[in-house]
Amino acid sequence: MEIVHDGHTLWLSGDFDVRSTMEVRTAIHEHVHGAEPELTIDLTGVDTIDLTAARVLAYASLEGSRSGHHIRVRGCGPAVRRLLQVSRLARFIEVERAAATA
């Protein structure tokens, strides 16, 4: 898992699974305790995601909103969206809609 952070966006790439959740959780935690009220987690570069990773995103969204931060996820492929729907975690995670192509 590679994580790049610029202050407003957290770009994840690689396999987002149980082995990488601690790294991602730490990166999100550092942001939530920083000064920036907005965070976008970009999953465009994520190859695979499992339920544990999806739970990290849901928990981060809930904790962020409790502390006055707004966290959204973008770049979700069909498999990620399906996992969020089936697991019922979609109701806790704001997923940015993909831009329409012309």
C-alpha positions in Angstrom: 0.0 0.0 0.0 1.3 3.4 -1.0 -0.2 6.5 0.6 0.4 10.0 -0.6 -1.1 13.0 1.3 -1.2 16.6 0.2 -3.3 18.1 3.0 -6.7 17.8 1.3 -6.4 14.4 -0.5 -5.1 11.1 0.6 -4.3 9.0 -2.5 -4.1 5.2 -1.9 -2.7 2.7 -4.3 -2.1 -1.0 -4.2 -4.1 -3.6 -2.1 -6.2 -2.0 0.6 -6.8 -5.0 2.9 -6.3 -6.1 6.5 -2.5 -5.9 6.1 -2.6 -2.2 5.2 -5.5 -0.9 7.4 -3.2 0.3 10.2 -1.2 2.5 7.8 -4.4 4.0 6.3 -6.0 4.4 9.7 -2.9 6.3 11.0 -2.8 8.6 7.9 -6.5 9.4 8.4 -6.1 9.9 12.1 -3.2 12.4 11.6 -5.5 14.4 9.2 -8.5 14.4 11.5 -6.3 15.8 14.3 -4.9 18.4 12.0 -6.3 21.8 10.9 -7.9 20.8 7.6 -11.6 20.2 7.9 -12.0 18.4 4.5 -10.4 15.2 3.4 -10.9 13.3 0.2 -9.7 9.7 0.1 -8.9 8.7 -3.5 -9.2 5.0 -4.2 -8.5 5.3 -8.0 -5.2 3.4 -7.6 -6.5 0.7 -5.3 -6.4 -2.7 -6.9 -8.4 -4.6 -4.2 -10.3 -3.8 -1.1 -11.7 -6.1 1.6 -14.4 -5.7 4.3 -11.9 -4.7 7.0 -10.6 -1.8 4.8 -14.2 -0.7 4.0 -14.9 -0.7 7.8 -11.9 1.6 8.3 -13.4 4.1 5.8 -16.8 3.9 7.5 -15.3 4.4 11.0 -13.1 7.3 9.7 -16.2 9.0 8.2 -18.1 8.7 11.5 -15.2 9.9 13.6 -14.5 12.7 11.2 -18.0 14.0 11.4 -18.0 13.8 15.2 -15.0 16.0 15.3 -16.2 18.5 12.7 -14.4 17.1 9.7 -15.8 16.1 6.4 -14.5 12.9 4.8 -15.4 11.7 1.3 -14.2 8.9 -0.8 -13.7 9.1 -4.6 -12.4 6.8 -7.4 -14.4 3.8 -6.3 -14.6 1.2 -8.9 -17.7 -1.1 -9.4 -16.2 -3.8 -7.0 -15.7 -1.3 -4.2 -19.2 0.2 -4.7 -20.7 -3.3 -4.6 -18.8 -4.2 -1.4 -20.0 -1.0 0.2 -23.6 -1.8 -0.8 -23.6 -5.5 0.2 -21.9 -4.7 3.5 -24.3 -1.9 4.2 -21.4 0.4 4.9 -22.4 2.8 2.0 -24.8 4.6 4.4 -21.8 5.7 6.5 -19.4 6.7 3.7 -19.9 9.6 1.3 -18.8 8.4 -2.1 -18.1 11.2 -4.6 -20.0 10.5 -7.9 -17.9 10.0 -10.9 -17.9 12.8 -13.5 -20.0 12.0 -16.5 -18.1 11.4 -19.7 -19.0 13.1 -23.0 
